[in-house]
Amino acid sequence: MSDERLEILKMVEAGQITAQEAALLVASLEAPAQVSEPVAQVSAPEPRLVDNRWSGFWRYPFLAGGAVLFLGVTVLALLSLSGAAAGWLVCGWLPILLGAFVVLGAWWSKTARWLHLRISEPGEKKLAISVPLPLTLTAWALKIAQPFVPQLHDTGVDEVIIALRDSTLSEPFYVDVHDEDEGEHVEVWIG
């Protein structure tokens, strides 16, 4: 590999130029006689900001679970202090267990990949869905279902899901589609 090509690859790796700009530079190296104009000076592009507006979404269920947990502790304490019958203590333990479950789930979802889907159409309400993706649980369920579902035989769906879970994406996967004619807008964010 020539020194020029190696230098171009190093510039791409360092983020100084894009892959398209590198392809143009490599093409100009391969056929310098066909280029009628000198190749323009390539400057480093502006760093692209990662869209992290949903990265802290786990805080909402965490706070809601904490509030339910606090409510359960308060009810349990009030019932204990009032000397209520033991059967009434269930009224305090149910919110405590529910709150603890939600808090633990929210804490788990802090490191989980999330799927955020936003769909809007003109004249209609906007659909917004945000859920953590339980990739390990999904792969486990697919592995169990494979013997019973003929369409899943000889597919590597569970391996793909595990690979997605184990991948270290430096940037979230983001798709933003605008339909100018219909006025529809769809956003998909996985990260």
N, C-alpha and C positions, 0 to 999 in steps of 0.2 A: 504494500500500500504506500502511495507516495506521501511525502511530508505534508503537501497541501491538503490532501484528503483527511489525513490524521488531524491536522489543525482544525478543519471544518467540523469533524466529529467532536473534538474537544470543545469547540464553541457551542455546539448543540447541547452537549452534556452540561456545560456550565450555564446554560439558559441564555446565552448571549444572542443566539439566533434561533429561529424556528426550523422545523424539519423542512418546510417548503422552501425557505431561504437557503438552507443547506443543499437541497436538491438542485436549485438554480445554480449555486456555486459549483457543485460537482459537474453539472451539465456544461458549464462554461469552461471547466478544466478539460473535459473530454473533447470538446470541439472548439478550440479557440479561434480557428480560422473562420468559422461560420458566424461568429459574433461580430456584428457590424458596429456596435456601440460598445464602449467600455462598460464593464459591469459596475453598477452603482455601489457606492460605499454602503455596507450593511452596518447599521447601528444596532445596538442592543435594544430589544423591545421593552416597553414598559412592563414591569412585573404585573402579572394578572392576579387580582385579589381573589381568594377563594371565598365562595359564597357560604359563610358560616352562620347565616341568620337562624338556622334551625338546630345548630349544634348543641345549644343549651336547653332544648325542649324537654329533656328529662326532668328538669326542675319543677315543672308544673304538676305532674303526678306525685313527685316527691313531697312538695308542699301540701298538696291535697291529702295525701296519706298521713302526713304529720299532723294536719289539722284533725283528721278523723281519729288518729291515735290519741291526741290530746283530749278530744271530746270524750272518748271512751274512758280514759284515766280519770277525767273529772267526774263523769257519771258514776264510775265505780267508787271513787272516793266519797262522793256525796251519799251514795247508798250505804256504804260501810259506816259512815259517821251517823247516819240517821237510824241505824240499827234495823234496816230492812231485812226481810226474810231472804234466805239464801237463794231462792228462785229468782229474785229480782236482780241478783248480781250478774245474771246472764246479760242483762241490758247494758252492762258496762264491758263485759268480756267480748261480746260480738264486735263492737267498734274497735276495741283494742286489737283483736286478731285481724280484722279487715284492714285497719290502718297500718299494722306491721307488715302485712302482705303487700300492700301498695307501696310502702316505703322501700321494702326490699326489692320489689320489682322495678321501681324507679331507679334505685341505686344500680341494679344490674343493667338497666337500659342506658345508663350513663356511658358504658363502654360498648354497648351493642350498636349495630348498624341500624339506622332508622330509614323508613320509607315515608316520604312526604309527597302527597299527591294533591295538587291544586288544579281544579278545572272550573273555568268560568265561561259562561255564554251570555251574550247580550240579552237583557230583559229577564234573566233567570237568576236564581240564587247561585252563589259560588259553593262548590263542593270542596271541602278541605278534609283530608284524612292524613293523620300522622300516627304511625305505629312502629314500635321496635320490631326488628326482624329476628325471630328466634331461629337462627340458621342451624344450630346444632340440633335442636328439637325437631325441626323440619326434616333434616337429613336422616335422623333416627327414624322418624315416622315413615319416610319414603322407603328406607331399607326394610322395615317391617312389612310395608304394603306391597313390595315388589313381587313376592310369590303369589299374591292374591289378585293383582291387577296386571293383565296380560300386556297392556301398553307400556308398562314400566320395565318389562324384561329387556335385557340387553341395552339399557340406557344408563348413562352415567350421571343422571340427574343428582343423585345424592353426593357424588364426588364433586360435581360442579358447585353445589351449595357449600360443601366443606371448603373447597378452594376459595370461594367468595368470602367465607368467614375468616379464613386464615390469611387472606391477601392483605397487604398493607398498602392501601391506596393513599398516596400523599394528598390527593385532592378528592373530594366527593364526586360522585357521578351526578351530573346535572343536565337535564334536558328542558329546554324552554321553547315551546312551539306556539307560534301565533298564526292563526288563519285570518288573513286580511279580509277575504271575501265574506266569511261567515261571522267574523268577529270573535271567534273562539280562542281561548288561551289555556294551554295546558303546561303545567310545570311538574316535573318529576325530579326528586332529589333523593339520592341514596348515599348515605355517608355516616 
